[in-house]
């Protein structure tokens, strides 16, 4: 069963609607004790990474998140929260995955935010991508991206620059796109996450 970390910075409705469509059971995590009820976790997030991190800190849930040994999936800003630091507000984040979250620069000559469908390419095999064809399209909405690093990147996308679309360290996974808004490929990824060993 999936526990959704509820801290006031996520688009819970679209995520829960997708989980309902897929018949995946879930509940909300609001206290440290709630973590014990679930065997995998999703950290959603939209908006400003620094503000989201402040809200997460205010809940007192960060120590529990850092200690998790079961699968965790950060979505969009929830993914960025797993990194070390964001240029957005010069914000210190959880540091679970030692990568930087950066702003798409004007030099790239791309429209910011990056909004819409983009191809995602696996760089390593991962059960998160079971039955998802290479180069499948996923839906993105973001102004900040996570630097590409072959140690932690399991899938990439390109938007003026190559960036991490999916990252992983141990049991922690992050996706920059919104699987709940990404059609069949996104639904398959959520199902894959729900069945990770």
GUTIVEX-22615 format. One record per residue: residue number from 1; residue in three letters; z, y, x of N, C-alpha, C, CB in turn. Coordinates in steps of 0.1 Angstrom, whole numbers, plus 2048, in hexadecimal, padded with zeros to 3 digits. Each point is the difference from the previous one (the first is absolute). Glycine has a CB too. Example, Ala and Ser with C-alpha at 12.3 -4.5 7.8 and 13.67 -1.06 7.14 Angstrom:
// GUTIVEX-22615
<pt 1 'ALA' <84E 7C7 884> <800 80C 7F7> <800 80C 809> <80C 7F4 7ED>>
<pt 2 'SER' <7ED 817 80F> <800 80B 809> <808 80B 7F8> <7EA 7FA 80C>>
// end
This chain:
// GUTIVEX-22615
<pt 1 'UNK' <800 7F4 808> <800 80C 7F8> <800 80C 809> <80C 7F4 7ED>>
<pt 2 'UNK' <7ED 817 80F> <7FE 80C 808> <80A 80A 7FC> <7E7 7FB 802>>
<pt 3 'UNK' <81F 80B 807> <809 80B 7FE> <7F9 80D 804> <814 7F2 804>>
<pt 4 'UNK' <7EB 818 7F4> <7FA 80D 803> <80B 80A 803> <7EC 7FB 7F1>>
<pt 5 'UNK' <813 80A 81C> <80A 80A 804> <7FE 80D 7F8> <801 7F5 818>>
<pt 6 'UNK' <809 80E 7E0> <7FE 80B 7F7> <808 80C 806> <7FD 7F1 7EC>>
<pt 7 'UNK' <7FC 819 818> <807 80C 807> <7FA 80D 7FC> <805 7F1 813>>
<pt 8 'UNK' <7F3 80F 7E2> <7FB 80D 7FB> <7F4 806 807> <817 804 7F9>>
<pt 9 'UNK' <7E2 7F4 80F> <7F4 805 807> <7F4 7F7 7FF> <810 80C 810>>
<pt 10 'UNK' <7F0 7EC 7E5> <7F5 7F6 7FF> <7FA 801 7F2> <80B 7F1 811>>
<pt 11 'UNK' <7E8 80C 7EF> <7F9 7FF 7F3> <803 7F2 7FA> <7EE 811 807>>
<pt 12 'UNK' <81D 7ED 7F3> <805 7F3 7FB> <7F7 7FB 7F5> <817 806 807>>
<pt 13 'UNK' <7E4 803 7F0> <7FA 7FB 7F4> <7F3 7F8 804> <809 814 7F3>>
<pt 14 'UNK' <7EE 7F2 815> <7F4 7F9 803> <802 7F3 807> <7F4 816 801>>
<pt 15 'UNK' <817 7E9 808> <803 7F4 807> <805 7F6 7F6> <805 80D 815>>
<pt 16 'UNK' <805 7F6 7E3> <805 7F7 7F7> <7F6 7FB 7F5> <817 80A 803>>
<pt 17 'UNK' <7E0 7FF 7FA> <7F5 7FC 7F6> <7F7 7F5 807> <800 817 7F5>>
<pt 18 'UNK' <7FD 7EB 818> <7F8 7F6 807> <808 7F2 801> <7F5 813 80D>>
<pt 19 'UNK' <818 7EE 7F6> <808 7F4 801> <801 7F9 7F3> <80D 80A 813>>
<pt 20 'UNK' <7F4 7FD 7E2> <800 7FB 7F3> <7F3 7F8 7FD> <80F 813 7F8>>
<pt 21 'UNK' <7E6 7F4 80B> <7F2 7FA 7FE> <7FF 7F2 807> <7F6 817 7FE>>
<pt 22 'UNK' <810 7E9 80E> <7FF 7F4 808> <80B 7F5 7FD> <7F6 80E 812>>
<pt 23 'UNK' <813 7F6 7E5> <80B 7F6 7FC> <80A 7FE 80B> <7F0 7F5 7F1>>
<pt 24 'UNK' <811 815 818> <80A 800 80B> <80D 806 7FC> <7ED 800 811>>
<pt 25 'UNK' <81E 7F9 7F0> <80D 805 7FC> <805 80A 80A> <805 7EA 7F4>>
<pt 26 'UNK' <802 820 807> <806 80A 809> <80C 806 7FA> <7E9 805 809>>
<pt 27 'UNK' <81F 803 7FF> <80B 808 7FB> <802 80B 809> <80B 7EC 7F6>>
<pt 28 'UNK' <7FE 81D 807> <802 80C 808> <80C 7FF 809> <7F6 80E 7ED>>
<pt 29 'UNK' <809 7F7 81F> <80B 800 809> <805 80E 801> <7F7 7ED 80D>>
<pt 30 'UNK' <816 815 7EF> <806 80E 801> <80D 800 808> <7F6 804 7EA>>
<pt 31 'UNK' <80F 7F0 819> <80C 7FF 809> <7FE 7F5 80A> <80F 808 7ED>>
<pt 32 'UNK' <7F9 7F8 81D> <7FF 7F6 80B> <802 7F2 7FB> <809 811 810>>
<pt 33 'UNK' <800 7EE 7E6> <802 7F3 7FA> <7F4 7FA 7F9> <818 806 7FD>>
<pt 34 'UNK' <7E0 803 7FE> <7F4 7FB 7F8> <7F6 7F8 809> <802 814 7F2>>
<pt 35 'UNK' <7FE 7EE 81B> <7F7 7F9 809> <801 7F1 7FF> <800 814 80F>>
<pt 36 'UNK' <80C 7E7 7EE> <803 7F2 800> <7F9 7F9 7F5> <816 805 80A>>
<pt 37 'UNK' <7E6 802 7EC> <7FA 7FA 7F4> <7F1 7FC 802> <810 80D 7F2>>
<pt 38 'UNK' <7EA 7F7 819> <7F2 7FF 802> <7FC 7F9 80D> <7FD 815 7F3>>
<pt 39 'UNK' <7F7 7E5 80D> <7FB 7FA 80D> <7F5 807 807> <807 7EA 7F5>>
<pt 40 'UNK' <7F5 821 806> <7F6 809 806> <801 80E 7FA> <7F1 7ED 805>>
<pt 41 'UNK' <80A 81D 802> <803 80E 7FD> <7F4 809 801> <818 7FC 807>>
<pt 42 'UNK' <7E7 80E 7F0> <7F5 80A 801> <807 80D 801> <7F0 7F2 7F3>>
<pt 43 'UNK' <80B 816 817> <805 80E 802> <7F4 809 7FC> <811 7FB 812>>
<pt 44 'UNK' <7EF 80B 7E2> <7F4 808 7FC> <802 80E 805> <7FD 7F3 7EB>>
<pt 45 'UNK' <7FA 816 813> <802 80E 804> <7F3 808 7FE> <811 7F8 811>>
<pt 46 'UNK' <7F1 814 7EB> <7F6 80A 7FF> <805 80E 804> <7F5 7F3 7ED>>
<pt 47 'UNK' <803 816 817> <804 80D 804> <803 802 80F> <809 801 7E9>>
<pt 48 'UNK' <802 806 81A> <803 805 80D> <809 7F5 807> <7FE 818 7F9>>
<pt 49 'UNK' <7FE 7E4 813> <808 7F5 807> <80E 805 803> <7EB 7F7 809>>
<pt 50 'UNK' <817 815 7FB> <80D 805 804> <809 801 7F4> <7F6 80D 812>>
<pt 51 'UNK' <805 7F8 7E2> <808 800 7F4> <803 7F2 7FB> <7F5 816 7FA>>
<pt 52 'UNK' <801 7E1 807> <803 7F2 7FC> <80B 7FA 809> <7E8 7FE 7F8>>
<pt 53 'UNK' <817 804 815> <80A 7FB 809> <80E 806 7FD> <7EF 7FD 812>>
<pt 54 'UNK' <812 80F 7EA> <80D 807 7FD> <805 7F9 7F3> <7F9 816 80A>>
<pt 55 'UNK' <7FE 7E8 7EC> <805 7F9 7F4> <805 7F2 803> <7EF 80E 7F3>>
<pt 56 'UNK' <809 7EB 816> <804 7F2 803> <80E 800 807> <7E8 7FA 802>>
<pt 57 'UNK' <81A 810 808> <80D 801 806> <80B 803 7F6> <7F4 808 815>>
<pt 58 'UNK' <809 800 7E2> <80A 804 7F6> <805 7F4 7F8> <7F6 817 7FE>>
<pt 59 'UNK' <802 7DF 800> <804 7F4 7F8> <80A 7F8 808> <7EA 800 7F5>>
<pt 60 'UNK' <816 801 818> <808 7F7 808> <7FB 7F2 802> <813 80D 7F8>>
<pt 61 'UNK' <7E0 7F1 805> <7FA 7F3 801> <7F9 7FD 80D> <7FC 802 7E8>>
<pt 62 'UNK' <803 808 821> <7F8 7FE 80C> <807 7F5 809> <7F9 818 7FF>>
<pt 63 'UNK' <814 7E7 803> <805 7F5 808> <7FD 7F2 7FB> <812 80F 806>>
<pt 64 'UNK' <7EE 7F0 7EC> <7FC 7F3 7FA> <7F1 7FD 802> <812 804 7EF>>
<pt 65 'UNK' <7E6 806 811> <7F1 7FE 802> <7FE 7FC 80F> <7FA 811 7EE>>
<pt 66 'UNK' <80D 7F5 81B> <7FE 7FD 80E> <804 7F2 803> <804 818 806>>
<pt 67 'UNK' <806 7E2 7F2> <805 7F3 803> <7F8 7F5 7F8> <816 80A 803>>
<pt 68 'UNK' <7E0 7F9 7F6> <7F9 7F6 7F8> <7F8 7F6 809> <7FE 811 7ED>>
<pt 69 'UNK' <803 7E3 80F> <7F9 7F5 807> <7F5 7FA 7F7> <814 7FC 80E>>
<pt 70 'UNK' <7EC 807 7E5> <7F6 7FB 7F7> <7F4 80A 7FF> <812 7F4 7F3>>
<pt 71 'UNK' <7E2 808 808> <7F5 809 800> <802 80E 7F9> <7F2 7EB 800>>
<pt 72 'UNK' <809 81F 807> <801 80E 7FB> <7F2 806 800> <818 802 808>>
<pt 73 'UNK' <7E4 805 7ED> <7F3 807 800> <802 80E 7FD> <7F5 7EB 7F8>>
<pt 74 'UNK' <807 81E 811> <800 80E 7FE> <7F2 804 7FB> <812 804 811>>
<pt 75 'UNK' <7ED 804 7E4> <7F4 805 7FB> <7FE 80F 801> <800 7ED 7F0>>
<pt 76 'UNK' <7F5 817 816> <7FD 80E 802> <80B 807 808> <7F2 801 7EB>>
<pt 77 'UNK' <815 809 80F> <80B 806 807> <80B 7F6 804> <7FB 816 7F4>>
<pt 78 'UNK' <806 7E0 803> <80A 7F5 804> <7FC 7F9 80D> <804 7FD 7E7>>
<pt 79 'UNK' <7EF 802 81C> <7FB 7FB 80D> <804 80A 80B> <7ED 7F4 7F5>>
<pt 80 'UNK' <810 819 808> <803 80A 80B> <80F 800 803> <7ED 80D 7F8>>
<pt 81 'UNK' <81C 7F0 7FE> <80E 800 803> <804 7F5 80A> <804 809 7E9>>
<pt 82 'UNK' <7F4 7ED 818> <803 7F5 80A> <7FE 805 80E> <7FA 7EF 7EF>>
<pt 83 'UNK' <7FF 81C 813> <7FC 804 80E> <80B 808 806> <7E8 800 7FA>>
<pt 84 'UNK' <816 805 812> <80A 807 808> <801 80E 7FC> <7FB 7F1 813>>
<pt 85 'UNK' <7FA 816 7EB> <800 80E 7FE> <7F3 804 7F9> <80E 803 815>>
<pt 86 'UNK' <7F3 808 7E3> <7F5 806 7F9> <7FE 80E 804> <803 7F1 7ED>>
<pt 87 'UNK' <7F1 813 815> <7FD 80E 803> <802 809 7F3> <7EF 7F9 811>>
<pt 88 'UNK' <812 800 7E4> <803 807 7F3> <80E 805 800> <7EF 7F2 7F4>>
<pt 89 'UNK' <814 81B 80F> <80D 805 801> <808 7FC 80C> <800 7FF 7E8>>
<pt 90 'UNK' <7F9 7FB 822> <806 7FC 80D> <80C 7F7 7FC> <7F9 815 80C>>
<pt 91 'UNK' <804 7E0 7ED> <80A 7F8 7F9> <803 7F3 808> <7F9 80A 7EA>>
<pt 92 'UNK' <814 7F4 819> <804 7F3 805> <801 7F6 7F5> <80D 80B 813>>
<pt 93 'UNK' <7ED 7E9 7EF> <7FF 7F6 7F5> <808 7F4 804> <7E9 808 7F9>>
<pt 94 'UNK' <815 7EC 801> <809 7F5 803> <7FF 7FA 80E> <7FF 7FB 7E8>>
<pt 95 'UNK' <7F5 806 81E> <7FD 7FB 80D> <7FF 7F1 801> <80C 813 808>>
<pt 96 'UNK' <7F2 7E6 7EC> <7FF 7F2 800> <7F4 7FB 808> <80B 800 7E9>>
<pt 97 'UNK' <7EA 808 815> <7F3 7FD 808> <7FE 80C 809> <7F6 7F1 7ED>>
<pt 98 'UNK' <809 80E 820> <800 80B 809> <7F2 807 801> <812 7F5 80D>>
<pt 99 'UNK' <7EA 811 7E8> <7F3 806 7FF> <802 80F 7FB> <7F4 7EA 7FC>>
<pt 100 'UNK' <802 81E 806> <800 80E 7FB> <7F8 802 7F4> <804 808 818>>
<pt 101 'UNK' <800 800 7DF> <7F9 804 7F4> <7FB 80E 802> <80D 7F1 7F1>>
<pt 102 'UNK' <7E5 811 80F> <7FA 80C 804> <7F7 806 7F5> <801 7F8 818>>
<pt 103 'UNK' <7FD 815 7E9> <7F7 807 7F7> <7F2 7FF 804> <812 810 7FB>>
<pt 104 'UNK' <7E5 7ED 7FB> <7F1 801 803> <7FD 80E 805> <7FB 7EE 7EE>>
<pt 105 'UNK' <800 814 81E> <7FE 80D 805> <7F3 806 7FB> <80D 7F9 814>>
<pt 106 'UNK' <7F2 815 7ED> <7F4 807 7FC> <7F4 7FC 809> <80E 813 7F8>>
<pt 107 'UNK' <7F5 7E9 814> <7F6 7FC 80A> <7F8 7F4 7FB> <80E 809 812>>
<pt 108 'UNK' <7F8 7EF 7E5> <7F9 7F4 7FB> <7F5 804 7F6> <815 7F2 804>>
<pt 109 'UNK' <7EC 81A 7F7> <7F6 805 7F6> <7FF 7F6 7F4> <7F3 80B 812>>
<pt 110 'UNK' <818 7F1 7E9> <801 7F8 7F3> <808 808 7F6> <7FD 7EA 80D>>
<pt 111 'UNK' <801 813 7E7> <808 806 7F5> <80D 7FA 7FF> <7EB 805 7F3>>
<pt 112 'UNK' <820 803 80D> <80D 7FC 7FF> <807 805 7F3> <802 7FF 819>>
<pt 113 'UNK' <804 7F8 7DF> <803 7F2 803> <7F4 7F7 7FF> <817 805 7F7>>
<pt 114 'UNK' <7EB 7F0 810> <7F6 7F5 7FF> <803 7F9 7F2> <7FF 7FC 81A>>
<pt 115 'UNK' <7F8 806 7DD> <802 7FB 7F3> <7F4 7F7 7FB> <80E 814 7FB>>
<pt 116 'UNK' <7F4 7E0 801> <7F6 7F8 7FB> <7FF 7F2 806> <7F4 814 7FB>>
<pt 117 'UNK' <801 7E5 803> <7FF 7F2 805> <7FB 800 80E> <7FB 7F9 7E9>>
<pt 118 'UNK' <80A 7FE 81F> <7FC 7FF 80E> <801 7F1 804> <807 818 805>>
<pt 119 'UNK' <7F0 7E4 804> <800 7F2 804> <80C 7FE 80A> <7E7 7FE 7FD>>
<pt 120 'UNK' <81E 7F6 802> <80B 7FC 809> <7FC 7F3 807> <812 80B 7F1>>
<pt 121 'UNK' <7F0 7F5 81C> <7FC 7F5 808> <80C 7FA 808> <7EA 80A 803>>
<pt 122 'UNK' <818 7E9 7FA> <80B 7F9 808> <7FD 800 80F> <804 7F1 7EC>>
<pt 123 'UNK' <806 811 81B> <7FF 7FF 80F> <806 7F3 805> <801 818 802>>
<pt 124 'UNK' <808 7E2 7F6> <806 7F2 803> <801 7F9 7F3> <80D 809 814>>
<pt 125 'UNK' <7F4 7EA 7ED> <802 7F8 7F4> <80E 802 7FB> <7F0 7EF 808>>
<pt 126 'UNK' <812 812 7EA> <80D 803 7FA> <800 7FA 7F2> <803 815 80E>>
<pt 127 'UNK' <807 7E4 7EE> <801 7FA 7F3> <800 80B 7F5> <80D 7ED 809>>
<pt 128 'UNK' <7F5 820 7FB> <800 80B 7F7> <7F1 801 7FA> <814 80C 80C>>
<pt 129 'UNK' <7E2 7F0 7FC> <7F2 801 7FD> <7FA 7F3 7FB> <7FF 813 811>>
<pt 130 'UNK' <808 7E3 7EC> <7FB 7F4 7FB> <7F7 803 7F4> <814 7F3 808>>
<pt 131 'UNK' <7E0 807 7F8> <7F6 801 7F5> <7FB 80F 7FE> <80B 7EC 7F5>>
<pt 132 'UNK' <7F7 81C 815> <7FA 80E 7FF> <7F5 801 80A> <817 80A 7F8>>
<pt 133 'UNK' <7DD 7F9 804> <7F5 800 809> <801 80C 80B> <7F1 7F6 7EE>>
<pt 134 'UNK' <80B 807 81E> <7FF 80B 80A> <7F8 80C 7FB> <802 7EE 812>>
<pt 135 'UNK' <803 81E 7F0> <7F9 80B 7FC> <802 804 7F1> <7F0 7FB 812>>
<pt 136 'UNK' <81A 7FF 7E8> <802 803 7F2> <805 80F 7FE> <806 7E8 7FC>>
<pt 137 'UNK' <7F7 81E 7F8> <804 80D 7FE> <80E 801 7FA> <7E7 806 7FC>>
<pt 138 'UNK' <820 804 808> <80D 803 7FB> <801 80F 7FD> <80B 7ED 80D>>
<pt 139 'UNK' <7FE 817 7EB> <801 80E 7FB> <80B 808 808> <7F8 7F9 7E9>>
<pt 140 'UNK' <804 812 81D> <808 808 809> <803 80E 7FA> <7F8 7F3 814>>
<pt 141 'UNK' <814 812 7EE> <803 80E 7FD> <80A 804 80B> <7FB 7FF 7E6>>
<pt 142 'UNK' <801 808 825> <809 804 80A> <7FA 80B 809> <80B 7E9 7FF>>
<pt 143 'UNK' <7FE 81F 806> <7FC 80B 80A> <805 7FC 80E> <802 811 7EE>>
<pt 144 'UNK' <807 7E6 813> <806 7FB 80D> <7FC 7F1 802> <813 811 7FE>>
<pt 145 'UNK' <7EB 7EC 80E> <7FC 7F2 803> <809 7FA 80B> <7E8 805 7F9>>
<pt 146 'UNK' <818 7EE 808> <808 7FA 80B> <7F6 7FC 80B> <812 7F7 7F0>>
<pt 147 'UNK' <7F2 80D 81C> <7F8 7FE 80C> <7FC 7F1 801> <80B 814 80B>>
<pt 148 'UNK' <7E9 7EA 7FA> <7FB 7F2 802> <807 7FB 80D> <7EA 804 7F5>>
<pt 149 'UNK' <81C 7F0 80A> <806 7F9 80B> <7FE 7F1 7FE> <812 813 804>>
<pt 150 'UNK' <7E8 7E7 806> <7FC 7F2 7FE> <80C 7F6 7FF> <7EB 805 80C>>
<pt 151 'UNK' <820 800 7F9> <80C 7F7 7FF> <805 7FF 7F2> <806 807 817>>
<pt 152 'UNK' <7F9 803 7E1> <806 800 7F3> <7F6 802 7F4> <814 80A 80B>>
<pt 153 'UNK' <7E0 7F9 7F8> <7F6 801 7F6> <7F9 7F3 7FD> <7FC 817 808>>
<pt 154 'UNK' <805 7E5 7EB> <7F9 7F4 7FC> <7F3 803 7F8> <817 7F4 7FF>>
<pt 155 'UNK' <7E7 818 7FD> <7F4 804 7FA> <7FE 80F 802> <801 7EE 7EE>>
<pt 156 'UNK' <7F2 816 813> <7FD 80F 803> <7F6 805 7F5> <805 7FC 819>>
<pt 157 'UNK' <7FB 811 7E7> <7F5 807 7F8> <7FC 80C 809> <809 7F9 7E9>>
<pt 158 'UNK' <7EC 80D 813> <7FB 80C 808> <7FD 80B 7F6> <7F6 7F1 811>>
<pt 159 'UNK' <80F 81B 7F4> <7FE 80C 7F8> <800 80C 80B> <80B 7F7 7EA>>
<pt 160 'UNK' <7EA 80A 81C> <7FF 80A 80B> <806 7FA 80D> <801 812 7F0>>
<pt 161 'UNK' <808 7E5 80E> <807 7F9 80B> <804 7F2 7FB> <808 816 80A>>
<pt 162 'UNK' <7FA 7E1 7FF> <805 7F3 7FD> <80F 801 7FF> <7ED 7F4 80C>>
<pt 163 'UNK' <818 807 7E8> <80F 800 7FE> <805 7F3 7FB> <7FE 819 7FC>>
<pt 164 'UNK' <80F 7E5 804> <806 7F4 7FB> <800 800 7F0> <80E 7FF 815>>
<pt 165 'UNK' <7EB 7F8 7E5> <801 7FF 7F2> <80B 7F6 7FC> <7E8 804 7FE>>
<pt 166 'UNK' <81B 7F3 80B> <80B 7F6 7FD> <807 7FE 80E> <7F4 7F5 7EC>>
<pt 167 'UNK' <81A 80B 814> <807 7FD 80C> <80A 7F5 7FD> <7FD 818 808>>
<pt 168 'UNK' <808 7E2 803> <80A 7F6 7FE> <809 7FF 80D> <7F1 7F3 7F0>>
<pt 169 'UNK' <81C 80B 80E> <809 7FC 80A> <80A 7F7 7FA> <7FD 816 80D>>
<pt 170 'UNK' <802 7DD 7F8> <809 7F6 7FB> <7FE 7FF 7F0> <811 804 813>>
<pt 171 'UNK' <7FA 7FE 7E6> <7FF 7FE 7F1> <7FD 80D 7F9> <810 7EE 802>>
<pt 172 'UNK' <7ED 81D 805> <7FD 80D 7FA> <7F1 802 801> <816 809 807>>
<pt 173 'UNK' <7E4 7FA 7ED> <7F2 803 7FE> <7FF 80E 7FA> <7FA 7E7 7FD>>
<pt 174 'UNK' <7FB 820 806> <7FD 80C 7FA> <7F1 802 7FD> <814 80A 80C>>
<pt 175 'UNK' <7E9 7FB 7E8> <7F2 803 7FD> <7FE 80F 7FC> <7FD 7E8 7F8>>
<pt 176 'UNK' <7F9 81E 80E> <7FE 80E 7FE> <7FA 803 7F2> <7FE 804 819>>
<pt 177 'UNK' <7FA 7F2 7E3> <7F9 802 7F3> <80A 7FC 7F4> <7E9 7FB 80B>>
<pt 178 'UNK' <812 806 7E9> <808 7FD 7F4> <7FA 7F2 7FB> <806 819 7FA>>
<pt 179 'UNK' <800 7DC 809> <7FB 7F4 7FA> <800 7FF 7F1> <808 7F5 815>>
<pt 180 'UNK' <802 812 7E5> <801 800 7F1> <7F4 808 7FA> <819 7FE 802>>
<pt 181 'UNK' <7E0 809 806> <7F4 808 7FA> <7F3 7FB 807> <80F 814 7FC>>
<pt 182 'UNK' <7F1 7E0 80A> <7F5 7FC 808> <7F9 7F4 7FA> <80B 809 814>>
<pt 183 'UNK' <7F5 7F6 7DF> <7F8 7F5 7F9> <804 7F2 805> <7EE 810 7FE>>
<pt 184 'UNK' <809 7E7 802> <802 7F2 803> <806 7FE 80E> <7EE 7FA 7F0>>
<pt 185 'UNK' <80D 80D 81A> <804 7FE 80D> <80F 804 801> <7E9 804 809>>
<pt 186 'UNK' <81B 807 7F1> <80E 805 800> <809 7F6 7F9> <7F8 817 801>>
<pt 187 'UNK' <803 7E4 7F4> <808 7F6 7F8> <802 7F3 809> <7F8 809 7EA>>
<pt 188 'UNK' <7FE 7F3 81D> <801 7F4 808> <80A 802 80B> <7E8 7FA 7FB>>
<pt 189 'UNK' <818 812 80B> <809 803 80B> <80F 800 7FA> <7EE 80E 80C>>
<pt 190 'UNK' <814 7F7 7E8> <80D 800 7FB> <805 7F1 7FD> <7FC 817 7F6>>
<pt 191 'UNK' <7FA 7E1 805> <803 7F2 7FE> <803 7F9 80D> <7F2 800 7EC>>
<pt 192 'UNK' <807 803 81E> <802 7FA 80D> <80E 804 806> <7E7 801 804>>
<pt 193 'UNK' <81D 80C 7FA> <80D 804 804> <80B 7F9 7F9> <7F7 816 805>>
<pt 194 'UNK' <807 7E8 7EE> <80A 7F9 7F7> <802 7F1 804> <7FA 810 7EE>>
<pt 195 'UNK' <7FC 7EB 81A> <801 7F2 804> <801 7FE 80F> <7F3 7FA 7EB>>
<pt 196 'UNK' <810 811 81C> <802 7FE 80E> <80B 7F6 803> <7F7 817 804>>
<pt 197 'UNK' <808 7E1 806> <80B 7F6 803> <80C 808 806> <7EF 7ED 805>>
// end
